[in-house]
Amino acid sequence: MNESSQHAFFSLEQNTKYIQKALFDTHDLKIKHHPYKDTQGALIYLESLVDPALIERNILAPMSFAEGKSLSELFTTLRMERSNDLEKGIQGLMQGSCLYVLDGDDEFYALTTPAKYERSITEPENEAIVRGPHNGFIENLTVNLHLVRQHIGTPDLTVRYHTVGNTVPRKVAMLYVQNLCDNELVQKVERRLSEISLDTVMSTGFIQELMEDNPFSIFPQHVNTERPDHTSAYLVDGHIALILEGDPTALIVPACFFTFYQTPDDYNNRWMIASFIRFIRLISFITAFQLPAIYIATVSFHSNVLPIQLFFTVQGSLTRVPYPPIVEAMILELIFELLREAGLRLPSRVGQTIGIVGGLVIGDAIVKAGLVSYTMTIVVALTAISSFLIPSNEMSSSLRILRFPLMIAAALFGYIGIAFGLTLLFVHLCKLESFGKPYFYPIAPLKFQGLKDTFSRFPVWNIRKKAQGNDN
């Protein structure tokens, strides 16, 4: 962003030429000459960013009946600012304002007239819930802040604006609740935001990648959500939310591993039901990346652990397959990944058809052709279903990738390879941090108070108690 300033000229022609040159004579720049009290003046705006009806109703119509009134009295229905900095005026043009410049005056009026093209506030498709508020963020930052303040009606909610991007600046809002959020965490987030040095930041994914403690870790270190109620719950728990103008996704920091398995429905339902669902969800985590590896290790090295009837069933299905289990697992996993991506990229109705037809037709055909076994098909299908239970798409993608090295370790060393791979994984999780906070909390370090809302959910009146220096 250009930090220099240019004082406005006394000549109307010089001012308009300077603005035209600064915007490279773009064709959507409009200059409408409109005199005021026998003085030449011009209204300058970008027609792609302003509301023409607003300009006609609140600027041009009042000026036609000025009758001795000053411009400050005419533009009372619009937010107006008088300035002499042309660079600041150009930035206003880029944000949907229009400039009224008079000949012989080295100051101009900046009038806020942005066009509003917004989609309605609807529930995010990828974060649908059964019970609770059914609204979500949109691409307008002001609306998103309004939605959060509706949930947190307290003056302690603080908003700090930051600008990221050197050439194309974008506004980022940092939200936190005073007295609930650690001041050291606030300073750390502000410092990392100020250190972002890019020409532009197109989405929150850029911010996420530039602010991570460990960018080479496969695990996500920010929680992203499009739900205002979910964001508000994190803010009340002492977290910080980052919302980018033009992006409906909020980033929550710091994050820990178990937050990616929690949904608003966990707190909208009674604690016993929520605990059961969360337990199922955590079981799906184990299944999602360990089941194929355990199956490969079992049939390759440790088939004696199977019951005798199951042993003969598995061996019978493997006799028609000409290569080892790791190869057929890779083939099936690749097919499922292709079907998943095809379903995401196609329109919703066609995508569902591709998933069903592809799963049935291709799955049945490759089994009959002897390329894979029936048992491997069942294992990979259960793995795919388990990955769908994970609320966070980022965490689900991480587990999908983790499956492959774990399968290779199982194919080479059996259960010992799985144990070694899991040991490395847990060591990494214990060492990982998110903005200086332990990623594997409350397991490492072990905090009994935190366990009340981890594997299961205790009643709200229990987990919301403030521990007075004692985690027991």
Secondary structure, DSSP 8 states (H G I E B T S, - for coil): ------B--S-HHHHHHHHHHHTTT-TTEEEEE--BTTB-EEEEEETTTB-HHHHIIIIIHHHHT-TT--HHHHTTTS-EEEE-BHHHHHHHHHTTEEEEEETT-S-EEEEE-B----------GGG--SSS------S-HHHHHHHHHHH--STTEEEEEEEE-SSB-EEEEEEEETTTS-HHHHHHHHHHHHT---SB--SHHHHHHHH-S-TT-SS--SEEE--HHHHHHHHHTT-EEEEETT---EEEES--GGGGG--THHHHS-HHHHHHHHHHHHHHHHHHHHHHHHHHHHHHT-GGGS-HHHHHHHHHHHTT-SS-HHHHHHHHHHHHHHHHHHHHHS-HHHHHHHHHHIIIIIHHHHHHTTSS-HHHHHHHHHHHHHHHT-S-HHHHHHHHHHHHHHHHHHHHHTHHHHHHHHHHHHHHHHH-EETTEETTTTTTTT-TTGGGBTTSB--HHHHTS--SS---
